[in-house]
Amino acid sequence: MGRVNEGTERDGREPAARGKADMTATPDVTTENPEVASLLGRAHRLGADRRNTNYAGGNVSAKGAVADPVTGEQETVMWVKGSGGDLSTLTEDGLSVLRVERLRALADVYPGVEREDEMVGLLDHCLHGKGGAAPSIDTAMHGLVEAEHVDHLHPDSGIALATAVDGPELTRECFGDAVVWVPWRRPGFQLGTDIAEVRRAHPHAVGVILGGHGITAWGATSEECERNSLWIIRTAQRFLSERGGAEPFGPVVDEYRALPAAQRHSRAAELAPVIRGLASTDRRQVGDYCDDEQVLDFLSRGEHRRLAALGTSCPDHFLRTKIRPLVLDLLPATPLDEVVERLKELHADYRREYRAYYERYATDDTPAMRGADPAIVLVPGVGMFSFGTDHQTARVAGEFYRNAIEVMRGAEAVSRYRPIDEAEKFRIEYWALEEAKLRRRPRPRPLTGRIALVTGAGSGIGKATAGRLAAEGACVVLADIDAESAAAAAAELGGPGRAVPVRADVTDQDEVAEAFAVAARTFGGVDLVVNNAGLSLSKPLLETTVADWDRQHDVMARGSFLVAREAARMLIAQGVGGDIVYIASKNGVFAGPNNLAYSAAKANQAHQVRLLAAELGAHGIRVNGINPDGVVRGSGIFGGGWGAQRAALYGVEEEKLGEFYAQRTLLKREVLPEHVANAVFALVAGDLSHTTGTHVPVDAGVPAAFLR
């Protein structure tokens, strides 16, 4: 089986042109079953090259014999990628296992396309043993096709043919009779029966192009199936390249050319919080910014607005990108205030149009509208902003739109791009089965969707706070004057996508502004800012120099002011409120010896909390402080010499300073960095939503520092 046009090379396993999957290495395949091992290896190779399929898209299957644990007789089962997950990292736990004979018997009770959703529940009755992962909607496609191995993929080149106006004719021209066109049909049992019939009617075909959707290929062995998949993908790529026009998106419009890099990145940092605030109207979103050559070129072309308005086609694409993006219709050089006002107008229009789209097609049993904000915002000359519930979801939405750009490029190169119609998109977007999948998602963590910036985050309280916020779901920017410590701390929290480091001296307003610009370009903005950077020099009054005084006030009083000012700018631009938390000190209240400069700076911070709470409350911004007692363990301040000075003052060994501090408290407990981090979380997690302008003591009880 599996013949193709004579003389056509079918392997095509050249290196990826658009990058590998987001993975550091191919996962180990550890299984005793050779069929499963072969299937997982195939999945990893196909999924590792994004030309073959998009992230989390497509599925693969294999059929083979296993012994029935009850009768001992051989039974044919199918292993198929279950619902969710990505091919490049698929494990055996991510496979559904079904009895093939029983699955195919479902055809005898199939009530027809109008009731095909009923078949999904019956798949559970076809599982072998516990059945593994939940079966996906494409399970019938794999089970009904009479081939031992089946791949269903979403390659850009295949979808380009699938979305071309004359897709059937182009498919015949490209593949001859080796690949058959199947008209658009929503994924499900009927599509499985359609492909199975094609397989029976065209025994020499190696696969199909699914109108508006993707490709399916098959083979008698895993190797043959993989070769057929790659042959279809690479043959379509060559066809589009050799037959296509030079400028499928039209000529470059000079006025829409990309801004120079520095200017582009500056504008992106200014716009990201505004756009994120608009995209978070219904629910808070995390952003991702992309200005790669592919996106900038598309936005510089004369046809970008027409094509963007048509929307994406493959269900995997528009379920993450929404049916179409919001496109700014101003030139890149337009003044910022005009751009912001126009974005607000376009966003209002987008929401009205989305609600109208929902109301056109919704029925009595349609799930409630999930949100009318865009997931993709395109700004010519600047780039693409994508949004999701967390950074990975936002990044993947952008990746899917880049897939869509390549699909449009291919279709326009040889024909005209025509995605599936709006009504079909709605049927999938608000499909009861899609709604059920959304309900199965794990409950989000308390800070999911929130973006934090923590100063002094390379050690001590700042590092512990960044860790706690990340553990609770926040994306975190770790700012520290020590770039290496910030980078190491960010790596411990999972690195890009969860935590990014930035070198920032809080006494330098330009470096503070750049730290917030990094937050804007990386995650879309900020929601909570922790003013933690600090230092201390312990000296009596007559030994305290002007330089000592200035240094401590520069870092803690001036630095906190600069950070809070930049935070307020970004939070006000977003328009969704937020939190600023000062790590002050019990020394801002408690009068201790030989500590004038430090304690005065901390008192300055304490009053900044009250002043800013009064000023920023109208914007929904809460400002609070935390007053720790001496946090010795892991502290950059104590480790930098202050611990030795304080220990000498109190006549104790330096390594026992924490114990000494504990014994002077009511609870006799040492305060650790994580205790302060816990207090930060308590203030920002939501339960204290009506608290602002206050200070929370974390000192194990120091009566002299009681707040009055």
Phi, psi and omega in degrees: 000174172080035177283152177228175179303135184302140174082003182264125179291137191238001181273296173063036183268046177289162181301152182296135177276330185249019172100156179276170175295164182281079184206152182269334180199156176294130182299147174293141176256107181241100177204149179277347183268117182296327179295317180292318179300316179295319180296315180295320177299317178298316179300316182295318181293316180293318184286339182287343180247112186290354170289338183275321179194154181283168179303133178063012183256151177081172178202159181229157180211161174214146177245143180195172184263138173225160179278130175295125184294344181265309184267340184080354181281154179288135180226140179274125177237165177237130171260126183217142178306129180278187181292131180087174179084175184231143182300322186293339181236019182299136175240172180299327178295339180273006180262141166270146179236120184230153176277118189296315182300319181289321179298315181291337177292343177298334179300332181285340181247007181296119185276358180112166190298331181291340180236025187293337179298336178297337183289336182298317179296330181286342178300328179297335179277358179253003184290149176263118184063226179283345169084351178072218183292161178297132180297141178273172181294341181271005184301318181299322179305314183287322185283323184280332178291127183277076175208146184291331183225135182223137173240135171238119188226165180237064179285145179303318183294320179292319180290331176301314176294322183292339182250006177284145181305318179254046182305316180301317181292318179295324178297316178296319181295322183285318191244351189066224180264011182281338180226134187248141176281133173240120182300158180307133169210140179302140178306142180156195186294320182295320177298322177299317179292325178298314182291323178299321179293320176301317180300320179289321184282339183231073186297341181268354180286150179254355180174187183222155166260124181266114183311127178072006197226296187173213181226158168226136178227162181214171178191162179284335177233165179297319181297318181293320179298316179296317178300318181294319178300311182294325178296316179300314183296310184289325177295319177296321178299313180296319180299313181296321181290315185281328184264341189281160176285164186285327184230075184297337180262012182084174182289159175292134174264115187307321183293341181258008178300153181297140173295154174306153190306311183297317180293322180297315182290325176295315179295322178299319180294326178288322185275330187306312180295324178297311182294319179297320178300318178294317181290348180257020182299317181272320176204148185297134182237155170258146183249168173216140182245135180227129175227040179288168187299324181300313181290314182296322178295315179303316184286345178272354186267154185294338185261006190295323182289320178299315183289318179300323181294335179288337177081177179272170187238306182301132180308321179300330180285301190286343174293339179253334183259357194064170191292335175204158180272169167268130183241122176290132184253030176247158179287152183302331183275003180299138179305148187302315184297326177291322179297316181299314180296320180292321177299320179295320178295314181295324179295317178298318177297317181300315181295320178296316181293322180293318178297320178296319176301314179298314184289335177296324190244349183292144175241182183299331182257012177287136175302157179299151179300131188274344183153140186252011181273153179288151173262340180231129176235124183253128180236103181307140180082344184242310178140204186241135174246124180240155189222150178196179183290337174215177187293322179298317179298319178295316180296319180294323176301318177295320178298320179295323179290329174294323172302315182297323177299316179293324175299312179297321179301313181294314181296317180289335180292328184244350185198224174229140181283127177220100179287173175298156188284165187301319182298321179291323177299317180296319180303326180275316182301322181247030176294138178300326179291324177292321178298320179296322178296319179297323180291336180281350181296147179299150177298131181295150176289162189303327183253016175301132181091354180262149180238126183244146170236123183241126176270156184060037190272002182280347182200171171055225184299319182297316179295316179297321180294315177302319180296318181293318181295319178295319179297333180269008172109353182284152164274140189230134169257120182259107181259134179201148177292337176265099185299323182294317180292324177295317180295318179295318180295320179296320179298322178297332182271002177115353175073200186310140184099332177237319184211133177232139179268155172211135178280124181211124170268114187291350177275352183253112186296330179290320179290325176296315179299321180292325177300318178289326176297322176298316178300320181292313182289329184277314187239351178106349181155208175218156174238329180217135184236132181247111179277091188243337185305135181193170174203171178207144172236121184265106180216150172289165186307311187289346177260354181280120180273166175300322179296320177299313180299310183297320182297315182289322177288329177297315184287312190267316179281303179294315182300315178297321177298313181297317180294315180296322180296315180292323177298315181298319178303313183288319180294320178293321178298322179290321177074022180237022179076194180157186184227138167238126181239127176262129168272093181272229181190153172296341178290344174288347179244319186276132179264102179250168183280155170055042186209032188298308186297312181297310184294324177294321178294321179292324175296324175301312178301318182300321180281332172303320179305310183293317181295316183287327176301319180292323185279324189262353181302327180297338179264008182075017181262122180262138180234121181222166179231164176231133180249091176280159164274183183303115177260103189272309186294127177076004186276131174292326180294308183293324180290342182271012177119337182293325179300317179295320180295315181291323179297318179295322180299319184268356177072037178234161176291144185300319182292347178254013183295320178300319178295322179298313179300320182297321185290342179268004179262163179293325183269351180057040182236141177282139178270127181248163181305322183293335177292323176291319178300322178299321180291322176301312180301317180300323182287327190254352188282346175125331182292336179253043186296341182252020181251124175209153178076018183244168175237135179254115177289133172232073188226010181062012176097089174244101186306323182293344180255009177302139180280136182235000000 
